[in-house]
Amino acid sequence: MDRLKDKVALVTGASSGIGKSIATRFAQEGAHVAVNYRPGSAKDHDAALAEVASFNATATAVEADVSKREDVERMIAQVVEKFGRLDICVNNAGIEIKRPFLEVSDDEWNKVVAVNLYGCFVVSQAAARAMVKRGGGGKLIFISSVHEDIPFPEYTAYCASKGGVRMMMRNLAMELAPYRVNCNNIAPGAIATPINQSVLEDPQAKQNAISEIPWGRFGTPEEVASVAVFLASDESEYVTGSTYYVDGGLTQQVTAY
Ligand code: NAD
């Protein structure tokens, strides 16, 4: 349980779901973890921090809206000041808005893209600058989605943002390789978290979703966190520019008739 011993990790959007599981697993593996939460989510965040800190008492909270550069730069500076460096940055924070394409407003589009794509840009840029300045490499992990690749009607902004994350990650993998900063995506399929609450609470919608998944069930946040541990650890030294699907085979589900 020491695969990340004494590494310093930041996880964005870590007060719930996948981010909370990743932060908890990282702490279990010996990392010092900065648990990011967005302004206004302090209640969820208290519970998440307590859980993470129960595995590694050095865990700390960092408030920031990832779609605001000044928040993000303050957050990265706080982490570096507290722990002396940043080794691992997980870009997990994300939102989705369901709306038919013909009805999507500028405001809805901009909100989704600001958190999911601009947020990944500004967080990974600030993190990479800190990693490169210190030397010694680092790990950038993006939580994209199977919708970096698979269309999802009525979620056009979400799909466009996740497709953008995929392309950005591949570019960064090339630009940051000389600095030994590994860049990879994890693309979850249907995972049981608050983002899917409405589907999980509707038995018919849940069954419809499950019928598309070869593995026959939703995934768990812990199953995504297991892959994040690998990508954050020294074991993934030669892995960069890749997407890891954690989707029970969903992306392979091609119906021919
Ligand atoms: P979630 O809603 O529990 O987690 C999203 C987190 O992002 C929340 O903690 C939220 O507070 C945080 N967040 C939102 N806006 C923010 C902002 N501006 N600044 C900082 N934090 C912010 O849902 P989740 O499923 O755990 O989602 C985590 C990531 O996984 C997202 O990027 C999501 O797109 C991706 N994902 C989830 C699934 C799934 O089925 N659950 C599938 C594919 C991809």
Boltz pocket constraint, residues with backbone or C-beta under 6 A from the ligand:
constraints:
  - pocket:
      binder: B
      contacts: [[A, 12], [A, 13], [A, 14], [A, 15], [A, 16], [A, 17], [A, 18], [A, 19], [A, 36], [A, 37], [A, 38], [A, 41], [A, 64], [A, 65], [A, 66], [A, 67], [A, 91], [A, 92], [A, 93], [A, 94], [A, 95], [A, 115], [A, 143], [A, 144], [A, 145], [A, 146], [A, 187], [A, 188], [A, 189], [A, 190], [A, 191], [A, 192], [A, 193], [A, 194], [A, 195], [A, 196]]
      max_distance: 6.0
